Amino acid sequence: MHKWSQVKMKIRFMVIGYGMIAALPACHSRNRQVETAPQAPAQAFTMPAIPAAITAPGERANYLVTHYWDKFNFADTAYIHQPEVAEQALADYLSVMPYASVEETKRSVGQVLVRAEQEKSGQMYGFFLEMFDKYLYDPNSPYRDDEFYIPVATHVIADKRSGEAEKIRMKHTLEGLLKNRQGTVATDFAYLLADGKRGSLHALRADYTLLMFYNPDCHTCSEAVASLRHSSLVNRLHTTGTLAILLFYPDEDIEIWKAHLSEIPAGWINGYDPQAKVKEEEIYDLRAIPTLYLLDRDKKVLLKDANFEKVQTWLIDRFR
């Protein structure tokens, strides 16, 4: 996995000001070409003013997400040639999302696409699809969130602009997004340990389970393992039996997995899939590794495809 520079954002609802977000190299071909002809400068982006009567942080975030694009001219394609305006505005919009309700955010994303699709040339629609793909779906993006990308995939499948090949691709994408969603019970699977013993995800007994799909030959995976190993909170919860840690190698080359066994802390469960069933049957959406899930006692998904920072933050909020 190519590592994108980490972007850590904090929202202040009265003033939002961020530096430019570094451009991420495209990992997927979307066949949407944005015209590069010179355009007259677009106007600066204007954020909505939150009514003073709305004081609760969650309600303020909901209002901002809902009305964020009210003053944006979706018919003015000059915006898409000015990333310091349009892309920065979208980056700030994405930074508000974690503070708003999931349903309000998903509704807002859908409305953005409805309004963008009305621009006649299709450039504005293509721009927003590219940006949502880059920030919400690409595995390297710190903004990545499958739930918020679901309305994007759903919209493309039903739109009047996208070609049949794109719709087929999005249907497959949506299938992955809907697997093992937050709030659902994670799909069970079996694993084999180095000593030949077998186990399964659902057989683990702990208040919480940290499931990590990994490849020991992957540098980013090694970094994630190191972060977990050096986390005093993770170690404390694991030592007391509150948190089970299951590392799962889904690929076929078992010799690579065996060569790195000594690098995994004692006490962690480190299994592999001798038949590569999880990967071949796409039981989990593994478009990048490492892929981390945090599960509760009943194996209900609390965090899906999170990074170490998100897992650590969740645990700190729960156990501080």
C-alpha positions, 0 to 999 in steps of 0.5 A, a space after each residue: 500500500 502506498 502511504 499517503 501523508 497523514 492528515 489530521 483535522 480538527 473542526 471548529 464550527 465557527 471558523 474552518 481553515 486548512 492548508 491545501 491537501 496534497 494530491 493523491 495519485 490515482 489508484 483506479 481508472 475511472 475513464 472520466 476526463 475533465 476538460 483542461 481548457 482555460 476557464 474564467 476564474 470562479 468565485 471563492 467558495 462561501 460557507 453557510 452561516 450556522 444560525 446562532 440558535 443552533 448550539 449543540 455541536 452535533 446539530 451544528 455539524 448536521 446543519 453544516 453538512 446539510 447546507 454546505 453547498 447551498 451557495 456553490 454554483 454547480 453550473 460554473 465549471 471554472 471551479 473544477 480547474 481551481 483545486 485551491 477553491 473547489 477541492 479545498 472546499 470539499 476537503 473541509 466538507 469531508 472534515 465535518 462529516 465525522 461530527 454529523 450523523 451518518 444518515 444526514 451525511 449520506 443524504 448530503 452526499 447524494 444531494 451533491 451528486 444530484 445537483 452536480 449531475 444537472 450541469 449539462 457538460 457532465 464535467 461537474 458530475 465527473 469532478 465530484 465523482 472523482 473527488 469522492 472516489 479519491 477521498 472516500 473510497 481510495 484505501 490510502 485516503 485518511 478520509 476513507 469511509 465506506 458508509 459515506 461512499 455507499 450513496 456515491 455507488 448507489 447514485 452511479 448505478 442509477 444515473 443517466 450519465 455513466 456507461 454500462 461498464 461503469 455501472 457494472 463496476 459500481 455494482 461490484 463496488 457496492 457489493 463490497 461496501 455492503 459486506 461486514 458493515 458497521 453494526 452488522 455481525 462480522 462473517 465467520 471464517 476458520 484459520 490455521 495456526 503454525 502448530 496445526 491447531 484450528 480456530 475460528 473468528 466467532 469462537 474467540 472469547 473476549 469483550 472485543 476482538 481486533 481483527 487484522 488482515 495482513 501480509 507480513 511482507 508488507 511494510 505498512 502492515 509491519 508499521 501497523 503491527 509495531 503501533 499495536 505492539 507499542 500501544 500501552 492501552 492495547 497491551 493492557 486490554 490484551 493482557 487482561 483478556 478484554 481484547 483479543 488480537 487476531 492477525 489473519 494472512 489471507 494469501 496463498 504463499 504460506 512460506 512468507 507467512 512462516 518466515 515472519 512468525 517470530 515478529 508477531 508478539 506472543 499471545 496474539 493469534 496469528 493464523 492463515 487460510 490454507 485454502 485462501 477461501 476468504 480471499 477467493 470467495 471475497 468474504 471480506 472486502 480486502 482491496 488493500 492491506 492492512 485491513 483492521 476491524 474492531 468487533 464487540 463480544 458478539 462479533 458485531 462490527 464497531 469499526 470497519 477497515 480502520 487504521 491504528 489511529 482510529 482504533 486507538 482513539 475508539 479504545 481511549 474514548 471507551 477505556 480512559 
